[in-house]
Amino acid sequence: MSAETAVQEFPGPAARGRPSGPSPWVAMYHSVDDCPDDPYNVTVTPERLGRQLGWLRARGLRGVSVAELLDARARGAGRGLVALTFDDGYGDFVDNALPLLRHHGCTATVFVLPGRVGGDNAWDAEGPRKPLLTAQGIRTAAAAGMEIGSHGLMHVDLTRVGEHELRAEVEDSKARVEELTGREARGFCYPYGHVDQRTVRAVRDAGYRYGCAISPGPLTGLHAMPRVYVGQRDTPLRLELKRRLHRVRRREWQPGEDAR
């Protein structure tokens, strides 16, 4: 098999209606703001995001929500699409990210914390307090064509909580996102990217159609999708390198593969 064949980004129609083959390219963002105090490297400036989205379009690619990418991929029509995700549901998404996404003809998935609606990033011990989306902000993003998914209720490491709290974080957050948006919450994003078989099973059993992690290793699959971190330092050259490395390093999905 040639190197080019080995890194084809999107395969043909998925077996049994599920995506299969190489893991899709899913970019992981957080906050979009002019914020010099950023100890966790979760912020990109609007200018940088605009350049990154421009790079995508110049490469003949378009950013879409995870749900849209998976639907297209299952039809064998995912070529040229990459998923864009924004974790934590920061309030700056509506003011700073949304206009840029619209300008470049892109959509995205925003993973929100329904237990902290209108609150802030209290889980970050250092750095500035960043406001999170209000209920109206979440509805505004949804009305603009963004997919709204769950990031759990309170942003806790789900691999360290008991069964009762795990169910609440996964199941209750799904119901509350759906109540806020009036739409199905198809996706879940694991806080901190931490994932194990128990948490993947909980997400699958709660009725989510997919789950996003960071580097899930052998758990990689529809409910533990790897993603590529994108930050302020990511110039077009760095993004191209990350994209190429992702296509080579990420394990393939097998048809119907999932955590058991």
N, C-alpha and C positions, 0 to 999 in steps of 0.2 A: 504494500500500500504506500502510495506517495505521501510526502508530507502535506501536500495541498489537500489530498483526499482525507487525510487523518484529521484535519482541522476544519472541515466543512461546518459552518456554524448552525445551519438549519437543515434537518433531514427531510425526507419525504413524509407522506401521511403517517401519522402515528398509529401504532397497533392498538386496537381496541379503544380508539378515541383518546388515548393518552399521549402526551409528548414523549418522545424517546430520542436517543442519540445524544450528541454532545450537549452539555448544559448550555442554555441560552445565556447571552451576555446581559446581566442585570446590574445596573449601576446603583450604588447606594449613596445617597445624599442625606443631609440632615437639615441644617439651618442655612438660609440665604440672607446675608446681611453684611454690612460694613462693621465688623467687630474685631478690633485689634487684639482684644483679650480673649484668647481661644485656646486654653490649655489642652482641651481634648481633640482639637483639630476637627471639629464638626461643622465648621462654618466656611462657606464660600461666598465671595462677594457677588453681587448681581453682575458686575462686569465680567468676572471670571466665568460664571454660569453661562452668560450670553456667548462668550467665546467657545465654551465647551459645546453648547448646543449648535453653534455655527459650524464647529468641526464635524459634528455628526452629519449635518445636512450636506456639507461639502463632500463627505465620504459616501453620499447617496444613502444615508441611514436616517431613520426617523425614530424618535423616542416615543414610546407608548406605555400604557399601564401594563402591569404584569398580566392582568386578566386578558387584555387585548392580545398581547404577545402569545399567551398560551392557546387562546382560541385560534389564532391564525396558524400557529405551529401545528396544532392538531389537524388542520385542514391542509397542511403542506404549503402554506402561504406565508410563512414567517420570514422569508428572506428579506433582508433590509430593515428589519425591525429590531430595536433593542429596548429593553425595559428600563424605565427610570423610577426609582423609589426614593421617597423622602421620609425618613424615620422621625418619630417623636411628635409630629404634628406641630411644629413651631409656628407661632403666629405670623412670622414674616413670610410664610409661604404665599399667602394671598396677595400681599403687597409687593413682594419682590420676585418670587419665582413664577407665579401664575402669568403675569404679563409677558415674561420672556418665553415661557412655554407656548403661549398663544402665538406670539410673534413668529416662532420657528415652526409652527404647525405640529407641536408635540402635545402629548398628554403624559400623565404620570400616575403612580399610586402613592397616596399619602397614608402612612400608618399612624393612626392617632391613638391617644390614651383616654378613653372615655371616663376613666376615674379621675382625671386631672383636667377636664375641659375648663378652659379659662384660667388655668393655674400656671405653674412655671416648672422649670427643670430642676426640681428640688432634689432629685437623685444624684445630681452632680455636686460633689463635695467642694470642688474648686471652680473658679471662673464666675462669670456674671450670671445672674438670673435672667433667663430668657422666657418671655411669655409664650404660652401655648395657644393654639387656636381656640376661640370661643365656639359655642354651638353654632352661632351664625356664620363664623368663619368656615367651619366644616361644611355647612350647607352651601356656602358660596363656592367652595372648591368643587363640591359634588355637582352643583348646577353648571359649572364651567366645563364639565366633562372629565373631571379627575375621578379616579377610582379611590374610594376610601376603605381602607382595611384596618384591622385591629393590631395594636402593639401591646395588647394586654391592658389591664386596668390602670396599673400604677408604676410600670416600668421596674419590675423586679426580676431577678434571675430565677427563671422557672425551674431550673435544674436543682434548686436548693430549697424549694418550698414543699409543704405537705400536699396530700391529695386534695383536700378541701380547697385550699388556696389555689392550687393549680386549676381546678375546675372553674373556680370563680374568675380567675384571670383569663381563661380561655373561653369559657362558655358565656359568662355574663357580659364580657366585653363585646362579644359578637352581637348579642341581643341589643346592647346599648348603642353600638355603632349603627345597627339597622334601624333602631328607633330614631336616631338623629337624622339619618339620611333618607329613610324610606326605601332603601335598596338593600339587596343582599350583600353582606360582608363576605366576599369570597376568599380573601387572603388574610393570613396572620403573619406577623413578623416577630421573631423571638428577640426579646430584649437582650442587649449586649451580644447578640448572635449566639448565645449559649444554647446548646441543644443536646438532647440525648434521646434514647429510644422512647422513654416514658413521655417526654414532652411532645415528641412527634406524634405518638399514638393519640395523645389527648387532643391535639389540634385536628388530626384526621377524624377522630370520633366525634368531635364537636360539629362537624359538617363543613369545615373550611375546605375549599377546593384546592388550595395550595398553601405552602408556608415558606417564608423567606428566612434564611440564616445568613451566615457569612462564609465560613469554611467548614461545612458539616462532614467532610471526609466520607467514610463508608456509609453514612446515613443519607448521602446525596440522593435526591429524588424529588417527586412532585411536592411533598410536604417538608422538604428540607433543601431548598434551592440555594446554591452558593451565589454570592454577589461580589461585585468589585467595588471597593471603596473609592470614592472620588472626592478629592479635597482641593483646597486653594492652590496647592503647588502643581496641580495637574494641568500642564500645558497640553496643546494638541499632540506634541511628540510623546509625552508621557502617557497620554490616553491611548495612543496607538500601540505603544509597547505593552500597556496593561491588557489591551484587547487581544493582542497576539498571544501573550502569556496565558491568559484565561482560556483561550481556545485550545491550547496545547496541554495545559496542566489539569483541567477539570475532568473528572471521570465521566464516562458516558452513563446515561440512564438506560436501563433495560425496560422494554415495554411492560407496563403494569407494575414496575418496581416501586416499593414504598416500605416504610418502616413497619415492622410487624410486632 
